[in-house]
Amino acid sequence: MRLDLTTPALLFPAISLLLLAYTSRFLTLATLIRELHKRYLEGEGAAVLGQISNLRRRVQLIRAMQALGVLSFFGCVFSMFLLFIGAETLGQGVFGLSLLLLMVSLALSVWEIQMSVGALDLQLQDLEDEEGRLHRRPRKRTPRSRARR
């Protein structure tokens, strides 16, 4: 397979946008963690602690996603350099490695999204449970409702 200098450069915009999205996810989680920390200090310990371990795992995943994305980006640049100096076989190998790193980063992204959806499902279930408890409460009978019987 012939690989020219512009092929690795095609990934630059994609990897850059991906890293931007990862950073946005990280900053969103950081804000949420700060809010949960504040709630914990205000006395909502048990309710907050369950969410903290999930967020810790997600932050670790995002950190790994970012590192793999950066390494992939570096690999693309390095493969371009190798192709530029005429080391075509080595350049192809480095480019293949950078594609592999990008695929692992994307796989971790899918895993983090699944964790996020799982956490949202738990919160929605809590809301549905609370709503069910509210609707199951017996109504107080008023004199008017007794008169209708």
VOVO-609307 format. One record per atom (N, C-alpha, C): x, y, z. Coordinates in steps of 0.02 Angstrom, whole numbers, plus 50000, padded with zeros to 5 digits. Example, Ala and Ser with C-alpha at 12.3 -4.5 7.8 and 13.67 -1.06 7.14 Angstrom:
506604971650390
506154977550390
506604983550390
506424988850354
506844994750357
506455000250394
This chain:
500424994150000
500005000050000
500455006250000
500275010849959
500645017149955
500305022349999
500685025350043
500435030450089
500805036850075
500445042050056
500795048350043
500735052950104
501065058450100
501135063150156
500465065950180
499985066450135
499355069650154
498865064950189
498965058450184
498485053750215
498435054550291
499005054550328
498945055650400
498645062450417
498765067450374
498515074150387
497755074450384
497445069550351
496715069350347
496395068350416
496765065350461
496485064150529
496545070150575
496925075250557
497025080950601
496375084150624
495915085850579
495295089050602
494875084350645
494855078050627
494445073250666
494725072450736
495375071550742
495675070550808
495605076950849
495695082650818
495635089050854
494925089850882
494425088450842
493735088950866
493585083850920
493865077950913
493765072750963
494065074851030
494665077751028
494985080051090
494585085751121
494305089951080
493875095351105
493255092551140
492955087451109
492365084251140
492555080851206
493135077551208
493355074351270
493465079551324
493765085151306
493885090451355
493225093251381
492745093951337
492085096351358
491765091551408
491815085151394
491545080151440
491895080551508
492555081251506
492935081751567
492725087751608
492665093451576
492475099551612
491765099051640
491315095851604
490635094751630
490645090451692
491035085051690
491095080751749
491425084451807
491915088551793
492255092351846
491755096951881
491325100151842
490805104551871
490325100451914
490125094751890
489665090451927
489985087951992
490615086151989
490975083752049
491025089352100
491155095352078
491195101052125
490515102252158
489975101652120
489305102552147
489145097052197
489325090752181
489205085252227
489625086052290
490225088452284
490645089652342
490325094752388
490065099952359
489715105152398
489115102152434
488725098052398
488145094852430
488355090052485
488915086552475
489165081952526
489345085852590
489675091552582
489865095552639
489255098452675
488705099252638
488085101852668
487675096452702
487925090252702
487585085052739
487215079752699
487275079752634
486935074752593
487405068952577
487755066452628
488275061452619
488085055252582
487585051652605
487405045252576
487155045852504
486775051052491
486495051952425
487045053652374
487575056752396
488095059052351
488635053852341
488795049952392
489355045252387
489255040052332
488645037952319
488525033052267
488705035752198
488605042152188
488755045152123
489505046452114
489855047352169
490565049152166
490985043652134
490865037252152
491285031952123
491165031352048
490545032252026
490405032051954
490765037751919
490755043651948
491085049451918
491845048551917
492115045451969
492845044251972
493055039651914
492675034251903
492825029751848
492765033251780
492255037451773
492165041051710
492735046051698
492965049451750
493525054151743
494155050351722
494265044451752
494845040451733
494805038151660
494215036251638
494125034351569
494255040251522
493995045951539
494095051851496
494835053751493
495175053051549
495895054451549
496255049651502
496075043251504
496375038351458
496185039851386
495555041851374
495345043551306
495755049351279
495855054451321
496245060251301
496975058351286
497265054251329
497965052251319
498035048351254
497585043651241
497615039751180
497495044151118
497045049051124
496935053651069
497545057751053
497875060151106
498485064151096
499035059851065
499115053651090
499615049251062
499465047650988
498825046950972
498635045850903
498815051850859
498675057750885
498845063850850
499605064350839
499975062950892
500705062950887
500945057850836
500635051950836
500815046750788
500695048950716
500145052450704
500015055050637
500555059950615
500735064450660
501245069450644
501925065950633
502075061250676
502715057650669
502735053550605
502185050450587
502165046650525
502255051250464
501975057150468
502085062050414
502825063850409
503145064750466
503855066150465
504255060450434
504085054250454
504435048450427
504325047850352
503715049150329
503585049050257
503965054550222
504035060250254
504385065950225
505135064350215
505425060850263
506145059250256
506265052850216
505725049750192
505815043950148
505775037250183
505635037050247
505575030650283
504845028250277
504665026050217
503965024450202
503695018550243
504085013350249
503845007450286
503735009050360
504215012550389
504145014550459
503565019450468
503495024050420
502945028850422
502265025550419
502215020250378
501585016550373
501445012950439
501955010150470
501865006750534
501645011550589
501955017250592
501775022250643
501065024750631
500885025750567
500205027950551
499695022550572
499855016250558
499415010850580
499325010650655
499875011850691
499845012050764
499415017950787
499475023650755
499075029450775
498325028050762
498175024450707
497475022550695
497215017850750
497635013250771
497445008550825
497325012350890
497755017050906
497665021050966
497005025050963
496855027650904
496225031350896
495625026750906
495665020650880
495115015950889
495015014150962
495555013150999
495495011651071
495185017651107
495395023651089
495115029651119
494355030051107
494155028551046
493435028651030
493055023151067
493365017351075
493035011951112
492935013951186
493445017251215
493375019651284
492825025051287
492765028951235
492235034051233
491545030751235
491465025451198
490825021851199
490685019051269
491205016451301
491135013751369
490925019351418
491245025151412
491075030751455
490365033151443
490155033151381
489465035151365
488975030151397
489135023751395
488695018751426
488655019851502
489215021551533
489205023051605
488775029151619
488825034151577
488425040151585
487685038651579
487505034751529
486805032951519
486555028751578
486975024351603
486785020351661
486635024651722
487055029751733
486935034351789
486295038251779
486165040451718
485535044051705
484925039451714
484995033151694
484445028351704
484275027551778
484805027351820
484685026851892
484315032951919
484505038851895
484165044851918
483445045051894
483335042951833
482645042751807
482235037651846
482535032051863
482175027051903
481995029851971
482455033652002
482305036852066
481705041652059
481695045452005
481135050051993
480485046251984
480505040851945
479905036951934
479665033651999
480135031252040
479945028352104
479625033552149
479915039552151
479635044952192
478945046952167
478875047352100
478225049052072
477705043752089
477905037452087
477455032052105
477235032452178
477705034252222
477525034952293
477035040752303
477135046052266
476675051752273
475975050052251
475915046252197
475255044452171
474905038952211
475285035152249
474985029752288
474745032052357
474905038052376
474685040352442
473925040752444
473635038352498
472895038752503
472675046052508
472145047452474
471875054252475
471455055152538
471475061152563
471055062752620
470345063652595
469895060952632
469195061652612
468915068152640
468605071652597
468285077852618
467555076352631
467215080652667
466495079552678
466115078952613
466315082652563
465965082452499
466045075652465
466665072552468
466765066152436
466395060652474
466285061452539
465895056552577
465165057152559
464935063152545
464235064152530
464055061052463
464515060452418
464375057552352
464265050052356
464525046852406
464465039552413
463775037552428
